[in-house]
Structures are given as C-alpha cells and as structure tokens.
Amino acid sequence: WRHDSMDCWTDYVQPNNFFIDNCMRDFRGWDVSCLGEVHDISFQELAGEFAQSPEDWHRLREMYKNTHDRQVIANYGERFGYSRLQNYDFLFTADPTRCRVIEVWRRESKPRWRCHDWNSGEVYKIDTEDYHELVEIENERRLQEASEMGMPSDEVPLIETEWFIDNYWYFYYLSPWGDVLREGETPYEHKSHPYVFKAYPFIDGEIHSFVADVIDQQRYTNRLIMLYDWIMRASAKGLLLFPEDCKPEGMSMEEIADEWSRFNGMILFKAKPGVPVPQQVANNCTNIGISELLNIQLKFFEEITGVNGALQGKPGFSGQSAALYNQQTQNATTSLLDLLDSFSQFVKDAALKDVKNMQQFYDARRKFAIHGKNAYVEYDPEKIKDVEFDLSIMESTSTPAYRMMANEILLQLYQQRAISVEMLLEHGDFPFGDQLLQSIKAQREQLEQGQQPEGISPELMQQAQQGANMAAVNKLYDAMRGSAAGESE
C-alpha cells in the first residue's frame, strides 16, 4: 500500500546503504551470492512491520534501547567484525530517532526432491522432510485405489522424484545486535532478490570509475591552475615605488598612497638631481606557457574520453557544416555506446522484475492508458499470469527535428492522396491531433445518422493556432472538411 493504492512500486536505493558480494566476477552480476541494504526507519515503522503481538512490541523496545550507544555497539561489533567508513557506520545510525535494520539476501542451498506428477503433469520441488507424506503416502494411496478398481499397477500415474541440491534465495532482516527480525525464502515467483543494480565499469571484481582514465589529466590540470593562481598572487600588481627623498613636506605616506590612486589626483614635490621620480610596477606574468599547457590537457580530455564539444552542445566554428557537426556528435556517441547500452540493460532488468511482480500480485483486471495516445489496454490476470514473455525497450528518437521531418513526410503523402486524414492524425505528432481525430470521428457518426455535421469548435482552433504552424493547421482543417464532404457524397 502506498498513496492509498496497492500497486507495484520501484524504490531508489542509496548506494551508501547498499552492499554486494565481493566474490562477484561476472560484469552482468549473475554470480552475486550476497547483497543487501541498510535501512534507517522510525520505531513506529519498525513496530508496524515486525511486531505481530504485544510481546513482539516489548521485545523490539528492549532490543533497540541501546542501539544509539556508540561505545556499546563498537565493543559488540568487534566480536564479528565491525566495518565503518568515514562518517558512516554499518551498525548504528547518526540520527538518534531512527532504528537500524539490516536486510540481507543470500543464495543458499540444501537437498530437496524434484517431483514430476504424471497425473497432473506438474513439476515441483519439496523438502526432504516432506518426502514421506507428499510422495510415498500419495503413491501408496494411488496404487491402493488402482488395485481396488482392477487397474494394473504399471499403468498407475505415480509421482516420480529426483534428489538434487537446490539453490535458492533466502532473506534476513537483522538488528545491529544480530537478532533475526524476520527470515524466509524469497516470496517472489521470479525466485530472485528484489534488487536491480549495475556496476559499470566492472572489471575483474573491481568497480572502476568512468572517469578513471582522465584522473591523471585532471590532477595535472588542477596543479597548473593552482600554479597559475600562486604566481598571480605572488606577482607585483600596481606596486608603487616612491623614493624617500621625493616625499613632500606636510604629507604622510598614507596620504600619498591615497592621492596616487585617486582619480585626477596630484602630488606636489620638489625634484632633486639624481633622485628617480616615483613609478608604479605591474608585472605581467601571464605569458609563461601555462595557458598552452592547460589547452593541451583539456584536449587530452576529449581525446581520451571521446566526449567532444559537439556532444556537449558547444557551438561549432564559423563555416562548419551541419553534416560535419552531426558526424562529430555521432562519433562521440559511438565511443559512449558501451556505457549507454549498459544503462539500457539496467533499465530493462528493472522493468523485467516489475512485470514479473505485476504478473504475481495483480489479481484483478486493470485498465492502463497508453502514453501519448487516447487508447487503453486491459490487463487480465487469468490470461497473463503464467505467460512467459520477452521484454524489449527501445530508446525514443522523437526529437523536435525528427517530429518535424515526420510531419512533413506525412503531409506530403496526404497531398498525394496516399493516406487518409485519419492515418495522418494517428501517425503524426500534432499537439491537437487527438482532439481533431475525435472531431472527425464524431462528424462521421453524425453523417451516418443523417445529421448535419458541426464545424470545429473555436477552442480547438485557438489551441491549434497557439501550438502549431498556421499553414499546417489550415492543411489539416481542409483535409478534415474534404473527408467530411467525401463521406456525405
């Protein structure tokens, strides 16, 4: 239940609260055997989730009364290995109003029996302690009924079994003291854990940063900028050299400095032979080669990562062709193809588990609206519940330039009478297309009933004028009138 609705929800997991198996080597994450999450919840949420009786409520209060004593937990944690990052602890929360719950999912194994019931065709597995009751007694009962009916024993459909080691996912909800708040085998029909994660790039059991290749360039760039800043701070900027022999009578050095920097200021002094006049020193320390080194390092960023200015949206140089700019963007996207495909696979895996949960927990018919279209599909759990499916997610190419090009092609096809106005509105992307299509269908129904069709409402025309090109609006309006006239004829 969430937002007064029972539905399938996808939650974001903070990476600092998530842990995975350090023995994993498959970059797809298929060989993970242990993972989990650290939860910080209020005591009310804790009691509402894990307390089923007054005794459980009192047990939770006693259990969590010392969970905020860092010294107690640190001493207790040394018994089984206490891990702590900087400003982040595994066993206790920094907020004294929250309670720490550790959720762990492990891949475990134990001996079981795989059963094939030839009477119903069902294949299932049972625990070893249930073998006598569910298999032996059931087969004896079937043989006894067959003998009473005079049926040969070799024709009786018995339950055939096979012993095997079953691998399954098992979950634990633990307190910081190691108390098991809840445990059990995975309740999901997809027989896996409820998390979806993607470590990229994941090489030989280590998660490397995407920008690891340019760390050295970034460090050298920071060093050059700091050196540039240090030289500018240490250089002379408007330093005044004022000889003592030139000091006028009746003026202090502070008054001289103030008058020197004043607009239209004047200092009157008596020049002496052999004494230099006051002068101001400004050292230009910019042209010492640091700018060239910075430009080289910034170019290294583009060459190493492949992310050039075209992909970043920077304007091209004067006279650059659009084809060259698009080709540069395409080349940069190709260099990032592995990263984009990995994220697409992550999105697909998350959607796959969502659909599996919908198949399991949606027990009533539901209607869903198709985004962007005035159409609905109905979900029937009786038809979809046990269906095996393949999920495919495609990236949308519906950019403004693409939509404009598609609309122009559709208008040309309509002008050549290759498509109808209904097909134009259904496949085109017009901000008023759905309402205009409904108006055409309503006029068609009026013509079929022998009624005089009405024109387009002023509100729809105003919306069309505000949201689209007027030329395209006139073409669509003429197309609608032509379609209505054709129906009347």
Secondary structure, DSSP 8 states (H G I E B T S, - for coil): -BTTB---------GGGEEE-TT---TTSTT--EEEEEEEE-HHHHHHHH--SHHHHHHHHHHTTTTT-HHHHHHHHTTT---EETTEESS--SSTT-EEEEEEEEEEEEEEEEEEETTTTEEEEEEGGGHIIIIIHHHHHHHHHHHHTT--GGGS--EEEEEEEEEEEEEEEE-TT--EEEEEE--STT-S-S-----SSEETTEE--TTGGGHHHHHHHHHHHHHHHHHHHHS-SSEEE--GGG--TT--HHHHHHHHHSTT--------TT----EEE----S-SSHHHHHHHHHHHHHHHH---TTTTT----TT--HHHHHHHHHHHHHHTHHHHHHHHHHHHHHHHHHHHHHHHH--S-EEEE-TTSS-EEEE-HHHHTT-------------HHHHHHHHHHHHHHHHTTSS-HHHHHHHS--TTHHHHHHHHHHHHHHHHTT-------HHHHHHHHHHS-HHHHHHHHHHHHHHHHHHH-
